[in-house]
Amino acid sequence: MVVGAAARLTPLRRNLALFALALGGFGIGVTEFAVMGLLPDIARELLPGFSQSPDTVIAQAGVLISAYALGVVVGAPTFAVLAARMSQSRLAFWLLGLFIVGTVASALMPTFGTLAVFRFVAALPHGAYFGVASLLAARLMGPGSQGRGVALAMSGLTLANVFGVPMATWLGQLFGWRIAFVFVALIFTVALLLALAVLPRFPGNPERSPLRELSALRNPRTWIMIAVGSVGFGGFFAVYSYIAEVTTRETGLDAGVVPWVLASLGVGMTLGNLLGGWASDRDLRRTITWGFTSFIVVLALYTQLAQSAVGLFVSVFLLGLTSSTLIPSIQTRLIRISDEAALLGAAVNHAAFNVGNSLGAWLGGIVIARGLGYLAPGWVGVALAVLGFALALLSLAVERRDKARDLNTVGIPVAGE
């Protein structure tokens, strides 16, 4: 039974509150990924030398992606710690407000340098928002819904890859890249207004403190799971970063097919996210184990199948499905490990994913630069996913050891002894 403020909600208001949280995640997905498709337009307007060497200048514009990733890494733990006492509802409002400010400012910046600064600013609330949205969604859904709460908060991000990113890219190409940021700011504004209207005001905890929130980082299992997200999900980004080139250069399809390939990936991510949330609430260990196993198999299949059009679409869909099944399970485990510092655990998971983004893209670029082809990052992905799986198994083993030690301390015999 849902207790407190959530218990007094009508089903309509609860569903609207959950939709508002997901809509914020949708906006995040659009603002993070639409920039990748608009880099040529931004580079053409704000950087010199585009007409002489477009590839070089577009590569320089990639700093915007790095700036956003850095903002996520910095902002996730910072907001989680500083907002230790704050009401989770109020924190969600402030984070959505900061998204609006950062995104509108990005649309107005006259130089590339100032744009990069505000891409960093716009990314600061990213991890903390997904963390607090996951916790709020779980509270609204009731006990035993942690995995589904994470999945719902992440559903906006996965759906953004199906609908929002293509729409923002189309608007930016048609009316200028600044309009794409205006579009994203409108999404965040609607999310904030709806959240202000329907989200319950859960009270904060005055007994919490920043130092107490940081206590979660003293647990080695927390750091192991952060490494799982950073390394294991690097495997996904090793492939994702070069899907456009695989589509046109390896598979031989027209550039106009790329959005459809990305949409196939997005559909797989959306279904995998829902499946992962459902499965995590039932058996978290098994979800992690089978999730990584299937993810590794699909990455290997991708390297063999993606040279044909059918193989590309099927393998990309399965890649989205299996990778996103892992997201709710990894985040749910971090929340549980972090105990009272649940917000920090939920937030740093997204910082870890952005480390994986940079790591996977970097390593994938290295094997391509060595002449191994655009499918070679798939094998990089396999290696990173295997290492991430090994770290996940280590985390589970450490937990079993700690539980056995606790049982022995109080004199309860451990099974098998």
C-alpha positions as CSV (number, residue, x, y, z in Angstrom):
1,M,0.0,0.0,0.0
2,V,1.3,3.5,-0.9
3,V,1.7,5.6,2.2
4,G,1.7,9.3,3.0
5,A,1.1,11.9,0.3
6,A,1.1,9.3,-2.5
7,A,-1.8,7.4,-0.9
8,R,-4.1,10.3,-1.2
9,L,-3.7,10.7,-5.0
10,T,-6.4,9.8,-7.4
11,P,-5.3,7.3,-10.1
12,L,-5.4,10.1,-12.7
13,R,-3.2,12.4,-10.7
14,R,-0.7,9.6,-10.0
15,N,-0.5,8.7,-13.7
16,L,0.0,12.4,-14.6
17,A,2.8,12.7,-12.0
18,L,4.5,9.7,-13.4
19,F,4.1,11.1,-16.9
20,A,5.6,14.4,-15.8
21,L,8.7,12.6,-14.4
22,A,9.0,10.6,-17.7
23,L,8.6,13.7,-19.8
24,G,11.6,15.3,-18.0
25,G,13.6,12.2,-19.0
26,F,12.3,12.6,-22.5
27,G,13.7,16.1,-22.6
28,I,17.1,14.9,-21.3
29,G,17.3,12.3,-24.0
30,V,16.5,14.8,-26.7
31,T,19.0,17.4,-25.5
32,E,21.8,14.8,-25.1
33,F,21.5,13.0,-28.4
34,A,20.1,15.6,-30.8
35,V,23.3,17.6,-30.7
36,M,25.1,14.7,-32.4
37,G,23.0,15.0,-35.5
38,L,23.4,18.8,-35.5
39,L,27.1,19.1,-35.1
40,P,27.7,20.0,-38.8
41,D,25.2,22.8,-38.6
42,I,26.7,24.2,-35.4
43,A,30.2,23.8,-36.7
44,R,29.3,25.6,-40.0
45,E,28.0,28.6,-38.0
46,L,30.3,29.0,-35.1
47,L,33.7,27.6,-36.1
48,P,36.1,28.9,-38.8
49,G,37.4,26.8,-41.6
50,F,34.3,24.7,-42.3
51,S,34.3,25.1,-46.0
52,Q,38.0,24.2,-46.3
53,S,38.0,21.2,-44.0
54,P,34.5,20.2,-42.8
55,D,35.5,16.8,-41.3
56,T,38.2,18.5,-39.1
57,V,35.8,21.2,-38.0
58,I,33.0,18.8,-37.2
59,A,35.5,16.8,-35.1
60,Q,36.3,19.9,-33.2
61,A,32.6,20.6,-32.6
62,G,32.5,17.2,-30.8
63,V,33.8,19.1,-27.8
64,L,30.1,19.9,-27.2
65,I,29.4,16.2,-26.6
66,S,32.4,15.9,-24.2
67,A,31.3,19.1,-22.4
68,Y,27.8,17.6,-21.8
69,A,29.3,14.3,-20.6
70,L,31.6,16.1,-18.2
71,G,28.6,18.1,-16.8
72,V,26.8,14.9,-16.0
73,V,29.8,13.4,-14.2
74,V,30.3,16.6,-12.1
75,G,26.7,17.3,-11.5
76,A,25.3,13.9,-10.5
77,P,27.2,13.5,-7.2
78,T,27.3,17.2,-6.5
79,F,23.5,17.7,-6.5
80,A,22.9,14.4,-4.7
81,V,25.1,15.4,-1.8
82,L,24.2,19.1,-1.5
83,A,20.4,18.3,-1.7
84,A,20.6,15.6,1.0
85,R,18.0,17.4,3.2
86,M,15.8,18.7,0.4
87,S,12.4,17.4,-0.4
88,Q,12.7,15.1,-3.4
89,S,9.8,16.8,-5.1
90,R,11.3,20.3,-4.7
91,L,14.7,19.0,-6.0
92,A,12.9,17.7,-9.1
93,F,11.4,21.2,-9.7
94,W,14.7,22.9,-9.3
95,L,16.5,20.5,-11.6
96,L,13.9,21.0,-14.3
97,G,14.3,24.7,-13.9
98,L,18.0,24.5,-14.4
99,F,17.5,22.4,-17.5
100,I,15.3,25.2,-18.9
101,V,17.9,27.9,-18.1
102,G,20.8,25.9,-19.6
103,T,19.0,24.9,-22.7
104,V,17.6,28.4,-23.5
105,A,21.1,29.8,-22.9
106,S,22.5,27.3,-25.3
107,A,20.1,28.5,-28.0
108,L,21.2,32.1,-27.5
109,M,25.0,31.8,-27.2
110,P,26.9,33.7,-30.0
111,T,30.2,31.8,-29.8
112,F,31.3,28.2,-29.8
113,G,33.1,28.7,-26.5
114,T,30.1,30.1,-24.7
115,L,27.9,27.3,-26.2
116,A,30.3,24.7,-24.8
117,V,30.0,26.3,-21.4
118,F,26.2,26.1,-21.3
119,R,26.2,22.6,-22.7
120,F,28.2,21.8,-19.5
121,V,25.7,23.8,-17.4
122,A,22.7,22.1,-19.0
123,A,24.2,18.7,-18.2
124,L,24.7,19.3,-14.5
125,P,21.2,18.2,-13.4
126,H,21.1,15.1,-15.7
127,G,22.2,12.4,-13.3
128,A,20.5,13.9,-10.2
129,Y,17.2,14.2,-12.1
130,F,17.2,10.6,-13.2
131,G,18.1,9.6,-9.6
132,V,15.4,11.6,-7.9
133,A,12.8,10.8,-10.6
134,S,13.5,7.1,-10.1
135,L,12.9,7.4,-6.3
136,L,9.8,9.5,-6.7
137,A,8.3,7.1,-9.3
138,A,9.0,4.2,-6.9
139,R,7.2,6.1,-4.1
140,L,4.3,6.8,-6.3
141,M,4.0,3.2,-7.4
142,G,4.3,1.7,-3.9
143,P,6.6,-0.9,-2.1
144,G,8.4,-3.4,-4.3
145,S,8.4,-1.1,-7.3
146,Q,12.0,0.2,-7.3
147,G,12.9,-1.5,-10.6
148,R,9.7,-0.3,-12.3
149,G,10.3,3.2,-10.9
150,V,13.7,3.3,-12.5
151,A,12.3,2.0,-15.7
152,L,9.6,4.6,-15.8
153,A,12.0,7.4,-15.2
154,M,14.2,6.1,-17.9
155,S,11.3,5.5,-20.3
156,G,11.4,9.1,-21.5
157,L,15.1,8.7,-22.4
158,T,14.5,5.6,-24.5
159,L,11.4,7.0,-26.2
160,A,13.4,10.2,-27.0
161,N,15.6,8.1,-29.3
162,V,12.5,6.9,-31.2
163,F,10.6,10.2,-31.5
164,G,12.2,13.3,-29.9
165,V,15.7,13.1,-31.3
166,P,14.6,12.7,-35.0
167,M,12.1,15.5,-34.5
168,A,14.7,17.9,-32.9
169,T,17.2,17.0,-35.6
170,W,14.6,17.7,-38.4
171,L,13.7,21.0,-36.8
172,G,17.3,22.0,-36.4
173,Q,18.2,21.1,-40.0
174,L,15.1,22.9,-41.4
175,F,15.0,26.1,-39.2
176,G,18.5,26.2,-37.7
177,W,20.1,24.4,-34.8
178,R,19.0,27.0,-32.3
179,I,15.4,26.1,-32.8
180,A,16.2,22.5,-31.7
181,F,17.3,23.9,-28.3
182,V,14.1,26.0,-28.1
183,F,12.1,22.8,-28.8
184,V,13.9,21.0,-25.9
185,A,13.4,24.0,-23.6
186,L,9.6,23.8,-24.3
187,I,9.6,20.1,-23.4
188,F,11.3,20.9,-20.0
189,T,8.9,23.8,-19.5
190,V,5.8,21.5,-20.0
191,A,7.4,18.9,-17.7
192,L,8.0,21.5,-14.9
193,L,4.5,23.0,-15.1
194,L,2.9,19.6,-15.1
195,A,5.1,18.4,-12.2
196,L,4.3,21.6,-10.2
197,A,0.6,20.9,-10.7
198,V,0.4,17.2,-9.9
199,L,3.5,15.9,-8.2
200,P,3.0,15.4,-4.4
201,R,5.2,17.4,-2.1
202,F,7.1,14.8,-0.2
203,P,8.9,16.2,2.8
204,G,12.6,16.3,3.1
205,N,14.7,14.7,5.8
206,P,16.3,17.3,8.1
207,E,18.5,14.6,9.7
208,R,20.3,14.0,6.5
209,S,23.6,15.8,5.8
210,P,26.1,16.0,2.9
211,L,28.6,14.0,4.9
212,R,26.1,11.3,5.7
213,E,25.1,11.1,2.0
214,L,28.8,10.6,1.1
215,S,28.8,7.5,3.4
216,A,27.6,5.4,0.5
217,L,31.0,6.0,-1.2
218,R,32.7,4.2,1.7
219,N,31.1,0.9,0.6
220,P,33.4,-0.9,-1.9
221,R,30.3,-2.5,-3.5
222,T,29.2,1.0,-4.6
223,W,32.5,1.5,-6.4
224,I,32.3,-1.9,-8.0
225,M,28.8,-1.2,-9.4
226,I,29.9,2.3,-10.6
227,A,32.7,0.5,-12.5
228,V,30.1,-2.0,-13.9
229,G,28.2,1.0,-15.4
230,S,31.3,2.7,-16.7
231,V,33.0,-0.3,-18.2
232,G,30.1,-2.6,-19.1
233,F,28.1,0.2,-20.8
234,G,31.2,1.3,-22.6
235,G,30.4,-1.7,-24.8
236,F,27.1,-0.2,-25.9
237,F,28.6,3.2,-26.7
238,A,31.5,1.6,-28.6
239,V,28.9,0.5,-31.1
240,Y,26.4,3.3,-30.8
241,S,29.0,6.0,-31.6
242,Y,29.7,4.5,-35.1
243,I,26.3,3.1,-36.2
244,A,25.9,5.9,-38.8
245,E,29.2,4.9,-40.4
246,V,28.4,1.2,-40.3
247,T,25.0,1.9,-42.0
248,T,26.6,3.8,-44.9
249,R,30.1,2.3,-45.3
250,E,29.8,-1.3,-44.1
251,T,26.1,-2.1,-45.0
252,G,26.1,0.3,-48.0
253,L,22.8,1.9,-47.3
254,D,21.9,5.6,-48.0
255,A,22.4,8.2,-45.3
256,G,18.6,8.7,-45.2
257,V,18.3,5.2,-43.6
258,V,20.4,6.2,-40.5
259,P,17.4,7.7,-38.6
260,W,15.5,4.4,-39.2
261,V,18.4,2.4,-37.8
262,L,18.5,4.7,-34.8
263,A,14.7,4.4,-34.4
264,S,15.1,0.6,-34.4
265,L,17.6,0.9,-31.7
266,G,15.3,3.2,-29.7
267,V,12.4,0.8,-30.0
268,G,14.6,-2.0,-28.6
269,M,15.8,0.3,-25.8
270,T,12.2,1.2,-24.9
271,L,11.1,-2.5,-24.7
272,G,14.3,-3.5,-22.9
273,N,13.9,-0.8,-20.3
274,L,10.4,-1.9,-19.4
275,L,11.4,-5.6,-19.3
276,G,14.4,-4.8,-17.1
277,G,12.3,-2.8,-14.6
278,W,9.8,-5.7,-14.4
279,A,12.5,-8.3,-14.1
280,S,14.6,-6.4,-11.5
281,D,11.7,-6.2,-9.1
282,R,11.3,-10.0,-9.3
283,D,14.9,-11.3,-9.3
284,L,17.7,-8.6,-9.5
285,R,20.6,-11.1,-9.5
286,R,19.2,-13.1,-12.3
287,T,18.3,-10.0,-14.3
288,I,21.9,-8.8,-14.1
289,T,23.3,-12.3,-14.9
290,W,21.1,-13.0,-17.9
291,G,21.1,-9.4,-19.0
292,F,24.9,-9.3,-19.4
293,T,25.0,-12.7,-21.0
294,S,22.5,-11.8,-23.7
295,F,24.2,-8.4,-24.2
296,I,27.5,-10.0,-24.9
297,V,26.0,-12.5,-27.3
298,V,24.2,-9.7,-29.3
299,L,27.4,-7.6,-29.5
300,A,29.2,-10.6,-31.1
301,L,26.3,-11.2,-33.5
302,Y,26.3,-7.6,-34.5
303,T,29.9,-7.8,-35.8
304,Q,28.8,-10.7,-38.0
305,L,25.3,-9.6,-39.2
306,A,25.5,-5.9,-39.6
307,Q,26.9,-6.0,-43.1
308,S,23.5,-6.9,-44.4
309,A,20.5,-4.5,-44.2
310,V,18.3,-7.1,-42.4
311,G,21.1,-8.1,-40.1
312,L,21.8,-4.5,-39.2
313,F,18.3,-3.7,-38.2
314,V,17.8,-7.0,-36.3
315,S,21.1,-6.8,-34.4
316,V,20.7,-3.1,-33.6
317,F,17.2,-3.7,-32.2
318,L,18.5,-6.6,-30.1
319,L,21.4,-4.4,-29.0
320,G,19.0,-1.8,-27.7
321,L,16.8,-4.5,-26.1
322,T,19.6,-6.3,-24.2
323,S,21.6,-3.2,-23.1
324,S,18.5,-1.4,-21.8
325,T,17.4,-4.4,-19.8
326,L,20.5,-3.9,-17.7
327,I,19.9,-0.2,-17.0
328,P,17.1,-0.6,-14.3
329,S,18.9,-3.5,-12.7
330,I,22.2,-1.7,-12.3
331,Q,20.6,1.4,-11.0
332,T,18.3,-0.6,-8.6
333,R,21.3,-2.4,-7.3
334,L,23.1,0.9,-6.7
335,I,20.1,2.3,-4.9
336,R,19.9,-0.8,-2.6
337,I,23.7,-0.8,-1.9
338,S,23.6,2.9,-1.1
339,D,20.9,2.3,1.6
340,E,20.0,5.7,3.1
341,A,22.0,7.5,0.5
342,A,19.7,6.2,-2.3
343,L,19.7,9.5,-4.2
344,L,23.5,9.5,-4.5
345,G,23.5,5.9,-5.6
346,A,20.8,6.5,-8.3
347,A,22.6,9.7,-9.5
348,V,26.1,8.4,-9.8
349,N,24.9,5.6,-12.0
350,H,24.3,8.1,-14.8
351,A,27.7,9.7,-14.2
352,A,29.1,6.1,-14.7
353,F,27.1,5.7,-18.0
354,N,28.6,8.9,-19.3
355,V,32.1,7.7,-18.4
356,G,31.2,4.6,-20.4
357,N,30.0,6.9,-23.3
358,S,33.4,8.5,-23.5
359,L,35.4,5.2,-22.9
360,G,33.5,3.3,-25.5
361,A,33.6,6.0,-28.2
362,W,37.4,6.5,-27.6
363,L,38.3,2.8,-27.8
364,G,36.1,2.3,-30.8
365,G,37.8,5.2,-32.5
366,I,41.2,3.7,-31.8
367,V,40.4,0.4,-33.6
368,I,38.9,2.2,-36.5
369,A,41.9,4.5,-36.8
370,R,44.1,1.3,-37.0
371,G,42.3,0.3,-40.1
372,L,40.2,-2.6,-38.6
373,G,36.9,-1.2,-40.0
374,Y,33.7,0.2,-38.6
375,L,32.5,-3.1,-37.3
376,A,35.6,-3.6,-35.2
377,P,34.1,-1.5,-32.3
378,G,31.7,-4.4,-31.8
379,W,34.5,-6.5,-30.6
380,V,35.6,-3.7,-28.3
381,G,32.1,-3.7,-27.0
382,V,32.3,-7.5,-26.3
383,A,35.5,-7.0,-24.4
384,L,34.1,-4.2,-22.3
385,A,30.8,-6.0,-21.7
386,V,32.7,-9.1,-20.5
387,L,34.7,-7.0,-18.1
388,G,31.6,-5.3,-16.9
389,F,29.9,-8.7,-16.3
390,A,33.0,-9.9,-14.3
391,L,32.7,-6.8,-12.1
392,A,29.0,-7.4,-11.6
393,L,29.7,-11.0,-10.5
394,L,32.4,-9.7,-8.2
395,S,29.9,-7.3,-6.7
396,L,27.4,-10.1,-6.1
397,A,30.1,-12.3,-4.6
398,V,31.2,-9.6,-2.2
399,E,27.6,-9.1,-1.1
400,R,27.3,-12.9,-0.4
401,R,30.5,-12.8,1.6
402,D,29.4,-9.8,3.6
403,K,26.0,-11.4,4.4
404,A,27.7,-14.7,5.4
405,R,30.1,-12.7,7.7
406,D,27.1,-10.9,9.3
407,L,25.3,-14.2,9.9
408,N,28.3,-15.7,11.5
409,T,28.8,-12.7,13.7
410,V,25.3,-13.2,15.3
411,G,25.8,-17.0,15.5
412,I,23.4,-18.1,12.7
413,P,24.7,-21.0,10.6
414,V,25.3,-20.2,6.9
415,A,23.8,-22.6,4.4
416,G,26.4,-25.1,3.3
417,E,28.4,-25.1,6.5
